[in-house]
């Protein structure tokens, strides 16, 4: 009679009939490793939550502990299941080939995570735009980062309330704009169109004065920013005070105000400026806002042959009522 030895080499003991002892042992060790890492991470987070009150610091501890726990568990599980591979080179070669073929997207995301951690194109809380999506960074992980969307159907870079999850690999394939890195301010523009009959010099002075008064604090901060700013970027501005540029449009004189504002205050600053401008223009009768108009001039011969043509000639250029 021939005795058959179960797979695994042990004919005396087997928790699961038909499954080798080695596989059962590795499974039990894997479960113990995962449970041990999970319990250790929960204990660390419990200690941190008792001693740390800052919500942002708690979040960073949670993310860092998750990454460390994942790395430790992966290392131990690799040792448990791949002890048969005596050659480290053979193991790495097989692992690399398998990952390159079946997990190329995940590998690209991991490479993107390493790039983000090393080069720091953005930090948590930064306002960025990548491809067609823009928003505030609210989360980073091994395979993706999350932004709170701005814009889209909402005007002036305000939040829509949606969370957008973007793969880390997108940093290699799509342009990325950071609203706050290096120079934490934006140049915003406000276009004011006045009639040709208005005193454009006075209007320009009014706009410059109101803008300078509204942005005095930001201008002071921006002038001091290079001393403590991000040294990775060479950013130089000669003029940081508000400027007004004058151009002529078809319906009047265009006064374009260019001024500094914080990235999250574009709409608010423009609203404050418009409120003050409307009040200020109301005190100056010789300054009036313009809108698209059309003038038709008739010769005297045309008026003589067609008496009704005089009805189409406006007596005065069309201007909006005084504010």
C-alpha positions as CSV (number, residue, x, y, z in Angstrom):
1,X,0.0,0.0,0.0
2,X,1.3,3.5,-1.0
3,X,0.7,6.4,1.4
4,X,0.1,9.8,-0.3
5,X,1.5,12.8,1.4
6,X,-0.6,15.9,1.2
7,X,0.7,19.0,-0.5
8,X,2.9,20.8,2.0
9,X,4.7,17.8,3.3
10,X,2.8,17.1,6.5
11,X,0.5,14.1,6.6
12,X,-0.4,14.4,10.3
13,X,-2.0,17.8,10.6
14,X,-4.1,20.0,8.4
15,X,-6.6,22.7,9.4
16,X,-8.2,22.8,5.9
17,X,-8.3,19.4,4.2
18,X,-6.8,19.4,0.7
19,X,-4.7,22.6,1.4
20,X,-1.0,22.3,2.1
21,X,0.3,23.1,5.5
22,X,2.7,25.8,4.0
23,X,-0.2,27.7,2.4
24,X,-2.2,27.5,5.6
25,X,0.7,28.8,7.7
26,X,1.4,31.6,5.3
27,X,-2.3,32.6,5.3
28,X,-2.4,32.7,9.1
29,X,0.8,34.7,9.3
30,X,-0.6,37.1,6.7
31,X,-3.8,37.7,8.7
32,X,-1.8,38.2,11.9
33,X,0.5,40.7,10.1
34,X,-2.5,42.7,8.7
35,X,-4.3,42.7,12.1
36,X,-1.1,43.7,13.9
37,X,-0.4,46.6,11.6
38,X,-4.0,47.7,11.7
39,X,-4.2,47.6,15.5
40,X,-0.8,49.4,15.8
41,X,-2.0,52.2,13.5
42,X,-5.3,52.6,15.4
43,X,-3.4,52.8,18.7
44,X,-1.1,55.5,17.3
45,X,-4.0,57.6,15.9
46,X,-5.9,57.2,19.2
47,X,-2.8,58.6,21.0
48,X,-2.5,61.5,18.5
49,X,-6.2,62.4,18.7
50,X,-5.9,62.7,22.5
51,X,-2.9,64.9,22.5
52,X,-3.3,66.9,19.2
53,X,-6.2,69.4,18.8
54,X,-5.2,70.8,15.4
55,X,-7.5,69.2,12.7
56,X,-4.9,69.7,9.9
57,X,-2.2,68.0,12.0
58,X,-4.5,65.1,12.8
59,X,-5.2,64.7,9.1
60,X,-1.4,64.6,8.3
61,X,-0.8,62.0,11.0
62,X,-3.6,59.8,9.6
63,X,-2.2,60.0,6.0
64,X,1.4,59.4,7.1
65,X,0.4,56.5,9.3
66,X,-1.6,54.9,6.5
67,X,1.4,55.1,4.1
68,X,3.7,53.6,6.7
69,X,1.3,50.8,7.6
70,X,0.9,50.0,3.9
71,X,4.7,49.8,3.4
72,X,5.2,47.6,6.5
73,X,2.4,45.2,5.7
74,X,3.6,44.9,2.1
75,X,7.2,44.2,3.3
76,X,6.1,41.5,5.7
77,X,3.7,39.8,3.3
78,X,6.4,39.7,0.7
79,X,8.7,37.9,3.1
80,X,5.9,35.5,4.0
81,X,4.8,34.5,0.5
82,X,8.0,34.8,-1.5
83,X,10.5,33.0,0.7
84,X,10.9,30.4,-2.1
85,X,12.5,33.0,-4.3
86,X,16.1,32.8,-3.0
87,X,17.4,35.3,-5.5
88,X,16.3,38.9,-4.9
89,X,17.2,39.7,-8.5
90,X,14.8,37.1,-9.8
91,X,12.1,38.3,-7.6
92,X,12.5,41.9,-8.6
93,X,12.7,41.0,-12.3
94,X,9.4,39.0,-12.1
95,X,7.7,41.6,-10.0
96,X,8.8,44.4,-12.4
97,X,7.6,42.5,-15.5
98,X,4.2,41.8,-13.9
99,X,3.7,45.3,-12.8
100,X,4.7,46.8,-16.1
101,X,2.2,44.7,-18.0
102,X,-0.8,44.5,-15.7
103,X,-0.5,47.5,-13.4
104,X,1.1,50.2,-15.6
105,X,-1.5,52.8,-14.6
106,X,-1.0,52.1,-10.9
107,X,2.8,52.2,-11.3
108,X,2.4,55.6,-13.1
109,X,0.3,56.9,-10.3
110,X,2.9,55.7,-7.7
111,X,5.6,57.5,-9.8
112,X,3.4,60.6,-9.8
113,X,3.0,60.4,-6.0
114,X,6.8,60.2,-5.6
115,X,7.2,63.2,-7.9
116,X,4.6,65.2,-5.9
117,X,6.3,64.3,-2.6
118,X,9.8,65.2,-4.0
119,X,9.2,68.2,-6.2
120,X,6.2,69.6,-4.4
121,X,4.3,71.2,-7.3
122,X,1.5,71.8,-4.9
123,X,0.7,71.3,-1.2
124,X,-2.5,70.6,0.7
125,X,-4.7,73.7,0.6
126,X,-3.2,75.1,-2.6
127,X,-5.4,76.3,-5.4
128,X,-4.4,74.6,-8.6
129,X,-5.6,74.0,-12.2
130,X,-4.6,70.7,-13.9
131,X,-6.0,70.2,-17.4
132,X,-9.6,71.4,-17.5
133,X,-10.1,71.1,-13.7
134,X,-9.4,73.7,-11.1
135,X,-9.9,73.7,-7.3
136,X,-8.3,73.6,-3.8
137,X,-6.3,70.5,-2.9
138,X,-8.0,68.7,0.0
139,X,-6.4,65.3,-0.1
140,X,-3.3,63.4,-1.4
141,X,-2.8,59.6,-1.5
142,X,-0.6,57.0,-3.2
143,X,-2.7,56.8,-6.3
144,X,-4.7,60.1,-6.6
145,X,-5.2,63.5,-5.2
146,X,-8.5,65.3,-4.6
147,X,-9.5,68.9,-5.3
148,X,-12.6,70.9,-4.3
149,X,-13.8,72.2,-7.7
150,X,-14.0,75.9,-8.5
151,X,-15.4,77.6,-11.7
152,X,-17.3,75.4,-14.2
153,X,-20.8,76.7,-14.0
154,X,-19.9,79.1,-11.1
155,X,-18.4,82.4,-12.0
156,X,-15.2,84.1,-10.7
157,X,-13.4,81.0,-9.4
158,X,-15.8,80.2,-6.6
159,X,-16.5,76.6,-5.3
160,X,-19.1,74.4,-6.9
161,X,-19.1,71.9,-3.9
162,X,-17.9,69.0,-6.0
163,X,-14.9,66.8,-5.2
164,X,-12.8,65.8,-8.2
165,X,-10.4,62.8,-7.8
166,X,-7.4,63.1,-10.2
167,X,-4.8,60.3,-10.8
168,X,-1.3,61.2,-9.7
169,X,0.0,60.3,-13.2
170,X,-1.8,63.4,-14.5
171,X,1.1,65.6,-13.3
172,X,3.2,64.0,-16.1
173,X,0.7,64.5,-18.9
174,X,-1.2,67.7,-18.2
175,X,-0.2,71.3,-17.5
176,X,-0.5,72.2,-13.9
177,X,-1.0,75.8,-12.7
178,X,-0.5,76.7,-9.0
179,X,-2.3,79.9,-7.9
180,X,-0.2,80.4,-4.8
181,X,3.2,78.8,-5.1
182,X,6.1,81.2,-5.2
183,X,4.0,84.4,-5.4
184,X,0.7,84.0,-3.4
185,X,-1.2,86.7,-5.3
186,X,-2.9,87.1,-8.6
187,X,-3.2,90.0,-11.0
188,X,-6.8,90.8,-11.7
189,X,-8.3,93.2,-14.2
190,X,-11.4,95.4,-14.1
191,X,-12.6,97.0,-17.4
192,X,-14.5,100.3,-17.1
193,X,-16.0,101.8,-20.3
194,X,-16.9,105.5,-20.2
195,X,-18.4,107.7,-22.9
196,X,-16.3,109.8,-25.2
197,X,-17.8,113.0,-23.7
198,X,-16.7,112.0,-20.2
199,X,-13.6,113.5,-18.5
200,X,-11.4,110.3,-18.8
201,X,-8.5,111.8,-16.9
202,X,-10.7,112.4,-13.9
203,X,-12.2,108.9,-14.2
204,X,-8.7,107.4,-14.3
205,X,-7.7,109.3,-11.2
206,X,-10.8,108.1,-9.4
207,X,-10.2,104.5,-10.3
208,X,-6.5,104.6,-9.3
209,X,-7.3,106.2,-6.0
210,X,-10.0,103.7,-5.1
211,X,-7.8,100.7,-6.1
212,X,-4.8,102.0,-4.2
213,X,-6.9,102.4,-1.1
214,X,-8.4,99.0,-1.4
215,X,-5.2,97.1,-2.1
216,X,-2.8,99.0,0.2
217,X,-2.4,96.0,2.6
218,X,-1.9,93.5,-0.1
219,X,0.7,95.7,-1.9
220,X,2.6,96.0,1.4
221,X,2.6,92.2,1.9
222,X,3.6,91.6,-1.7
223,X,6.6,93.9,-1.5
224,X,7.8,91.9,1.5
225,X,7.1,88.5,0.0
226,X,10.4,87.9,-1.7
227,X,12.3,88.0,1.6
228,X,10.4,84.9,2.9
229,X,9.0,83.5,-0.3
230,X,9.6,80.2,-2.0
231,X,13.2,80.1,-3.1
232,X,12.6,77.6,-5.8
233,X,11.3,80.2,-8.2
234,X,12.9,83.4,-9.5
235,X,9.9,85.9,-9.6
236,X,10.4,89.6,-10.1
237,X,7.9,92.3,-10.4
238,X,8.9,96.0,-10.8
239,X,5.5,97.5,-10.0
240,X,3.0,96.0,-7.5
241,X,0.7,99.1,-7.2
242,X,-2.5,99.3,-9.2
243,X,-2.3,100.6,-12.7
244,X,-4.9,101.9,-15.2
245,X,-4.4,101.4,-18.9
246,X,-6.3,103.6,-21.4
247,X,-7.6,102.4,-24.8
248,X,-10.3,103.5,-27.2
249,X,-13.2,101.2,-28.0
250,X,-16.0,101.6,-30.5
251,X,-18.4,102.8,-27.8
252,X,-16.1,104.9,-25.6
253,X,-12.9,105.1,-23.7
254,X,-11.8,101.8,-22.0
255,X,-10.1,102.2,-18.6
256,X,-8.6,98.8,-17.6
257,X,-7.6,98.5,-13.9
258,X,-4.9,96.0,-13.1
259,X,-4.4,95.2,-9.4
260,X,-3.2,92.6,-7.0
261,X,-5.6,90.3,-5.1
262,X,-5.5,87.1,-3.2
263,X,-6.5,84.0,-5.2
264,X,-9.7,83.4,-3.2
265,X,-10.7,87.1,-3.2
266,X,-11.1,87.9,-6.9
267,X,-14.8,88.2,-7.0
268,X,-15.1,89.9,-3.6
269,X,-12.4,92.6,-4.5
270,X,-14.0,93.2,-7.9
271,X,-17.4,93.7,-6.2
272,X,-16.0,96.2,-3.7
273,X,-14.3,98.2,-6.4
274,X,-17.5,98.4,-8.5
275,X,-19.5,99.5,-5.5
276,X,-17.1,102.3,-4.8
277,X,-16.7,103.3,-8.4
278,X,-20.5,103.6,-8.9
279,X,-20.7,105.8,-5.8
280,X,-17.7,107.9,-6.9
281,X,-19.0,108.4,-10.5
282,X,-22.3,109.5,-9.1
283,X,-20.5,112.5,-7.5
284,X,-19.0,113.5,-10.9
285,X,-21.6,114.5,-13.5
286,X,-18.8,114.8,-16.2
287,X,-18.1,111.0,-16.0
288,X,-20.6,108.5,-17.3
289,X,-20.5,104.8,-18.1
290,X,-20.9,103.9,-21.7
291,X,-22.7,101.1,-23.6
292,X,-22.7,100.1,-27.2
293,X,-24.4,102.8,-29.3
294,X,-24.8,103.6,-33.0
295,X,-24.9,107.1,-34.7
296,X,-26.4,107.8,-38.1
297,X,-25.6,111.1,-39.8
298,X,-27.7,112.3,-42.8
299,X,-26.7,114.9,-45.3
300,X,-28.9,118.0,-45.9
301,X,-29.9,116.7,-49.3
302,X,-31.3,113.5,-47.8
303,X,-33.2,115.5,-45.2
304,X,-34.7,117.7,-47.9
305,X,-35.9,114.8,-50.1
306,X,-37.2,112.7,-47.1
307,X,-38.8,114.8,-44.3
308,X,-39.4,111.6,-42.3
309,X,-35.6,110.9,-42.1
310,X,-35.2,113.6,-39.4
311,X,-37.1,111.3,-37.1
312,X,-34.2,108.8,-37.1
313,X,-31.6,111.3,-36.0
314,X,-31.0,111.4,-32.2
315,X,-30.6,114.9,-30.8
316,X,-27.9,113.8,-28.3
317,X,-25.6,110.8,-28.0
318,X,-27.1,108.0,-26.0
319,X,-25.7,107.9,-22.5
320,X,-26.9,106.0,-19.4
321,X,-28.6,108.0,-16.7
322,X,-26.5,109.4,-13.9
323,X,-25.8,107.1,-11.0
